[in-house]
Amino acid sequence: MRFYPLAAFAALLHAYIGWRIVPGLGAYPRLQVLMLALLVLSSLLMPLGLAAGRTMKQPWADRLSWIGLLLMGLFSSLFVMTLVRDAALLVLWLASAAGLPLPLQSVSRVSAEAVPALALLVTVLGFLNARRTPAVVRVDVPIHRLPSALHGFTVAQLSDIHIGPTIKRAWLQRIVSKVNGLEADMVAVTGDLVDGRVADLAGHIAPLADLKSRHGTYVVTGNHEYYSGAHAWVAELRRMGLTVLMNEHVVLHHGKPANTAMVPHGDPQDDSQIMAPLVLAGVTDYSAHHFDESHRSDPKAALEGAPQTAPVRLLLAHQPRSAAAAAEAGFDLQLSGHTHGGQFYPWNLFVQFQQPFSHGLHRLKDLWVYTSRGTGYWGPPKRFGAPSEISLIRLVTA
């Protein structure tokens, strides 16, 4: 949306909040003035903050973005709570009109005072949740016919980090340090790594090169990479030594190194019992073809040439919506993100209308799908009711 229509729309929504809430604060004239001033500033700074990266130079662009995005988080809660308040008042008014003796004026006044207080509380708690180092969420995924060599195979999944105006190198370094402490067999970054150009953010994603695991770090694109120049970002990530999977796969051989030890029957150990192959595939974002037709997401193509005898097929796909095609292609497990688990209430209630899975482990035919709530956040630095996570996925025998 262009700046002026966005600013006009924001002003209209802020005016609605002011119309419905400010008169109810009449018992506190100073609070009325403060609330009115906040709404005016928010209606101006929120759209300016969204446009700062395109119109201003650093460090002022990031500073204005911080202010605008914080106000966006507060505005979101104010707007939703105002809608809920009005719906409740309408029900009470209808009940009162039907003859029930209800203290409508008192409820209206108290609820008007409660809306800004609750919105501020939710925003502060959401900010603290968003900026903390995410907790590790450990998930066991049972796989049929899993070779003993792959039992306990671990994947540290990062998703939706959104390096940009409010998430920088120091925050990412904390994530990398925590992941390295997990000593995972491999690391997966399932898209939406950045919100900005390579020229502006390359230094801030540099800590990803320090990720350590037995089999390395693998990345797939998310929709935000395409907003930010996917071709340049793919080249930069590969330059850093990360493996970007674009509708393609690699085969990982996992297990104990072969040796010449003797088994009780006196025969040399069978190497097939020691090492086992795992097909790891990655697809471009589900919507990538809207930006580049050659990047159309294709789980089936990602498996072309893969060994038919490989016992496990793991897919990295940014959006859970890739699951139907992944199940058809014959994958055992898909790791996704994109949803943020809704990020903060009440938007977490609506994710299910856009994606088949909002978070957690789910089953689709013979396919397991794990959807991360995301490691970072997008837009407002706010998480409430949808905590961020570093996922540690462990394959276990079914």
Protein Blocks (a to p, Z undefined) as FASTA:
>chain_A
ZZklmmmmmmmmmmmmmmmmmmmmmmmmmlmmmmmmmmmmmmmmmmmmmmmmmmcccfkl
mmmmmmmmmmmmmmmmmmmmmmmmmmmmmmmmmmmmnopacdfklmmmmmmmmmmmmmmm
mmmmmmmmmmpccdddddddddehiafklgopacdddehklpafklcfklmmmmmmmmmm
nopabdcdeejkbgcdfklmmmmmmmmmmpccfkopcddddfklmmnopmlmmmmmmmno
pacdehiaddddedddddfbdcfkopacdfklmpccddddddddfklmmmomklpccfkl
mmgopafklmbdcdddfblklmmmmmmnopabdcdehknnnopacklmmmmmmpmbfgdc
ddehjbccdddebjbdghjaddehiacdddddddddZZ
